[in-house]
Amino acid sequence: MAERTYDDGAQNERTALAWTRTALALLVGVVLATRLAAEPLGPAAVVFGLLVAPVAVAVLLLARRRYRRSHEALHSDRALPDGKLPGLVAVVTLLLAVLEIAYALA
């Protein structure tokens, strides 16, 4: 009996772990950026944190859902999930960049 070098679930597991790390890094980045920018930007930084931190948490929750859908799709020959989650990560990263530019200019 030949051993298989391909594992049906390993790639999906690694991708799910990467999404989890990315979501947690975004959340920590939003919290730290809000904390650093709170003094020079005042309430605007706090509002930013209150609006963007839940989006970072949503990325974490959507990543778990994406893992389940990918797992089901891989085992039933259906289409894999779309690219909406990477787009959401890009939006949060762009918003973080805007906050940091405002912080640098303040």
N, C-alpha and C positions, 0 to 999 in steps of 0.2 A: 504494500500500500504506500503510495507516494504521499509525502507530506505536502500540505498546501502552504505556499508562501504568502498567499493573499488572505487577509482576514476581513470578512464582510463588514465588521463594525469598527475596526480600528481607526480608519480615516475619519469617520463621523465622530468618534469619541475625541480624537485630537482636535478636530475643528470645534467641537462644543467647548472643550477646555480653553481653546484660544479665544473664542467669543466671550467666555466668562472672564478671562483675564482682561480682555479689552474693555468690557463693560465696567469692571471694577476699577480699572485704571482711569476711565472716563469719569466715574463717580468721584474718585479721589481727586482727580484734576479739577473738577468743578468745585468741590468743597474747598480745596486749597486756594484756588484762584479767587473764589468769593471771599475767603478769609483775608487774603493778602490785599485785595482791592477794596475791602470794606472801608478802610480808613480814608484813602484819598477820594474814592468815588461815592462814599456814603450809601444812602438807601438804594441807589441804582444797582450797586453790586449785590446787595442783599436780595433785591427783587430778581436779579439775574440768577442767583443761586436757588431761589425758591421756584423759579420757572424751569431751569435747566436740570437740576438734580433729579427731579422725577423722570425726566426724559432719559437720563443715564440709567436709572433703575428700570425703566421700561425696556431699554436695550438688553439688560440682564434677563428680564422675564421673557422677552421675545426670542432671545438666544436659546433659552431652554425649549420653547415651543418649536423653534426652527430645528433643534436637534431631534425632537420627536417626529416631526414631519419628514425630515431627511431620512431618519431610520425607517419609517414606514414606506417611504418612496423607494428606497434602495431595495427593500425586501418584497416589493410588489410591482416593480418596473413602472412606477409612475414618474411624473416629472418632479424634479427637485424644486425646493423653494426658490422664490424669485430674489431679486437684489434689493428689496426695500430696506432690509436691516443694514447693509453696508451704507446705504444712502442716509439713514438715520444717524449712523455713527459719524458720517462726514458732516452732517448738519451740526451735531454737538461739538465736533472738533472746530468747525468754523466759528461757532458762537464763542467757544473758549478763546480763539484767536482774537476775535473782536474785543472781548473783555480785556485781554492782555494788552492790546494796542491802546485801548482807553486808559488802562492803568499806566502804561508807559508815557502817555501824553499828559496825564494828570500831575 
